[in-house]
Amino acid sequence: MALQDAYILVTGGAGYIGSHTLVTLMEKGFRHLISLDNYSTSRPDSYALVEKITGSRPVVVEGAVGDRALIRHLMDTYKPAGVIHFAAWKAVGESMEKPFLYLENNISQMQVFLEEVYRQHKPVFIFSSSCTVYGEVQQLPVDETTPRRPANSVYGLTKQMGEDLLEGLCRMGFTGPVVALRYFNPVGAYPDGTLGEWPIGKPNNLLPIICQTAAGRLQELTIHGQDYPTRDGTCIRDYVHVMDIAEAHVLALEYATKAASDRMEIFNLGTGSGVSVLEAVHAFEAANGIKLPWRMGPRRPGDVTAVYSNSRKAAEILSWKPRYTLHDMMRSAWLWQQYLENQKLPL
Ligand SMILES: NC(=O)c1ccc[n+]([C@@H]2O[C@H](COP(=O)([O-])OP(=O)(O)OC[C@H]3O[C@@H](n4cnc5c(N)ncnc54)[C@H](O)[C@@H]3O)[C@@H](O)[C@H]2O)c1
């Protein structure tokens, strides 16, 4: 059976990267998608936006990845050929305030999830990892052979633990093919601005904060730290368009299905360009003709100085090539914010 005709279980499909990946999967002909989400950081309304773009909806299941009976039921009913595991909490600061809640949600629940996923089946498994696993890096850019350093946050620790669990289980033969995708900084929105990052409550990530400031919902933007040893004193990140990240999941699914490797494969997903926070703010202003009110504030615990990717491995093995520019990221993010405002969608 072609992969497009098999069931694919997507956890966290109502979230930012999950919803864009649902769109990309549908655009590439995947017809049997199941999205499992407990809406702890997202809204079920995301599916209506996905449907508006693609004309279809996944099978929607409300629940937690740690719900053993539910996962067993889903695996027995649908026997998915692939699992894309996005569901996790990702706020670095919050993970330092609620360390054990983060461990429970991202790791304890994942352990139950894995046990049920692999009880009877060995689907291809794609894990959402992050450049945070590299910690405070010594040498840039980082590639997949760069040693991981101690995590700077409990969130980062949960990503390291998730990778370790999957790597060990895969190496010992308890799983099917596993791919860990280490995203750098996903930003932007569907190009026409009808789907994008839709956080609940106060946003934590730079682009939603920039957009809400531009829309007048936040008074001003605070840049955390101006004394980092970088060209302008602000942190350096590798921003990558969410649609490029979404596409990498389809490529990874197809690759892992064919390669059937008995080792977990890791891929960095970044553009390879380090952009400072101040440069990102200026890029937003230039792309959208908007002047943002911003000020410098103190450093934020958990932030590393600089990190950007060497993504050659993803280019060579997955044929993944980011298509969107920083301008596209900033433009689409603002189009999405305007869509939210015009449609009077809740924020
Ligand atoms: N956005 C980023 O900057 C970034 C960077 C690197 C890695 N990641 C990882 O990518 C994944 C997706 O991130 P995102 O930006 O789309 O975040 P998001 O918060 O928008 O999406 C996560 C989704 O998972 C759901 N969820 C969380 N815990 C759950 C649970 N226990 N059971 C069921 N559903 C649950 C949430 O309701 C939400 O819909 C996460 O694993 C995150 O750690 C994100």
Ligand as a Chemical Component Dictionary entry (heavy atoms), coordinates in Angstrom:
data_LIG
# 
_chem_comp.id                   LIG 
_chem_comp.type                 NON-POLYMER 
_chem_comp.pdbx_formal_charge   0 
_chem_comp.three_letter_code    LIG 
# 
loop_
_chem_comp_atom.comp_id 
_chem_comp_atom.atom_id 
_chem_comp_atom.alt_atom_id 
_chem_comp_atom.type_symbol 
_chem_comp_atom.charge 
_chem_comp_atom.model_Cartn_x 
_chem_comp_atom.model_Cartn_y 
_chem_comp_atom.model_Cartn_z 
_chem_comp_atom.pdbx_ordinal 
LIG N1  N1  N 0  7.692  25.952 17.981 1  
LIG C1  C1  C 0  8.969  25.829 18.302 2  
LIG O1  O1  O 0  9.666  26.841 18.419 3  
LIG C2  C2  C 0  9.595  24.461 18.499 4  
LIG C3  C3  C 0  10.991 24.335 18.389 5  
LIG C4  C4  C 0  11.556 23.075 18.574 6  
LIG C5  C5  C 0  10.767 21.995 18.880 7  
LIG N2  N2  N 1  9.422  22.153 18.998 8  
LIG C6  C6  C 0  8.605  20.978 19.354 9  
LIG O2  O2  O 0  7.642  20.771 18.335 10 
LIG C7  C7  C 0  6.451  20.221 18.879 11 
LIG C8  C8  C 0  5.268  21.056 18.447 12 
LIG O3  O3  O 0  5.462  22.386 18.879 13 
LIG P1  P1  P 0  4.438  23.552 18.515 14 
LIG O4  O4  O 0  5.240  24.779 18.326 15 
LIG O5  O5  O -1 3.520  23.127 17.455 16 
LIG O6  O6  O 0  3.684  23.668 19.908 17 
LIG P2  P2  P 0  2.125  23.808 20.225 18 
LIG O7  O7  O 0  2.026  24.088 21.664 19 
LIG O8  O8  O 0  1.495  24.770 19.273 20 
LIG O9  O9  O 0  1.584  22.359 19.889 21 
LIG C9  C9  C 0  1.684  21.265 20.773 22 
LIG C10 C10 C 0  0.360  20.545 20.708 23 
LIG O10 O10 O 0  0.410  19.383 21.550 24 
LIG C11 C11 C 0  -0.763 19.339 22.362 25 
LIG N3  N3  N 0  -0.385 18.615 23.594 26 
LIG C12 C12 C 0  0.533  18.962 24.525 27 
LIG N4  N4  N 0  0.634  18.006 25.466 28 
LIG C13 C13 C 0  -0.256 17.033 25.128 29 
LIG C14 C14 C 0  -0.606 15.788 25.693 30 
LIG N5  N5  N 0  -0.039 15.363 26.823 31 
LIG N6  N6  N 0  -1.532 15.031 25.069 32 
LIG C15 C15 C 0  -2.129 15.447 23.917 33 
LIG N7  N7  N 0  -1.827 16.636 23.333 34 
LIG C16 C16 C 0  -0.901 17.419 23.932 35 
LIG C17 C17 C 0  -1.147 20.784 22.584 36 
LIG O11 O11 O 0  -2.502 20.965 22.923 37 
LIG C18 C18 C 0  -0.805 21.394 21.216 38 
LIG O12 O12 O 0  -1.869 21.277 20.316 39 
LIG C19 C19 C 0  6.677  20.168 20.401 40 
LIG O13 O13 O 0  7.105  18.878 20.733 41 
LIG C20 C20 C 0  7.793  21.171 20.614 42 
LIG O14 O14 O 0  8.548  20.878 21.745 43 
LIG C21 C21 C 0  8.813  23.356 18.795 44 
# 
loop_
_chem_comp_bond.comp_id 
_chem_comp_bond.atom_id_1 
_chem_comp_bond.atom_id_2 
_chem_comp_bond.value_order 
_chem_comp_bond.pdbx_ordinal 
LIG N1  C1  SING 1  
LIG C1  O1  DOUB 2  
LIG C1  C2  SING 3  
LIG C2  C3  SING 4  
LIG C2  C21 DOUB 5  
LIG C3  C4  DOUB 6  
LIG C4  C5  SING 7  
LIG C5  N2  DOUB 8  
LIG N2  C6  SING 9  
LIG N2  C21 SING 10 
LIG C6  O2  SING 11 
LIG C6  C20 SING 12 
LIG O2  C7  SING 13 
LIG C7  C8  SING 14 
LIG C7  C19 SING 15 
LIG C8  O3  SING 16 
LIG O3  P1  SING 17 
LIG P1  O4  DOUB 18 
LIG P1  O5  SING 19 
LIG P1  O6  SING 20 
LIG O6  P2  SING 21 
LIG P2  O7  DOUB 22 
LIG P2  O8  SING 23 
LIG P2  O9  SING 24 
LIG O9  C9  SING 25 
LIG C9  C10 SING 26 
LIG C10 O10 SING 27 
LIG C10 C18 SING 28 
LIG O10 C11 SING 29 
LIG C11 N3  SING 30 
LIG C11 C17 SING 31 
LIG N3  C12 SING 32 
LIG N3  C16 SING 33 
LIG C12 N4  DOUB 34 
LIG N4  C13 SING 35 
LIG C13 C14 SING 36 
LIG C13 C16 DOUB 37 
LIG C14 N5  SING 38 
LIG C14 N6  DOUB 39 
LIG N6  C15 SING 40 
LIG C15 N7  DOUB 41 
LIG N7  C16 SING 42 
LIG C17 O11 SING 43 
LIG C17 C18 SING 44 
LIG C18 O12 SING 45 
LIG C19 O13 SING 46 
LIG C19 C20 SING 47 
LIG C20 O14 SING 48 
# 
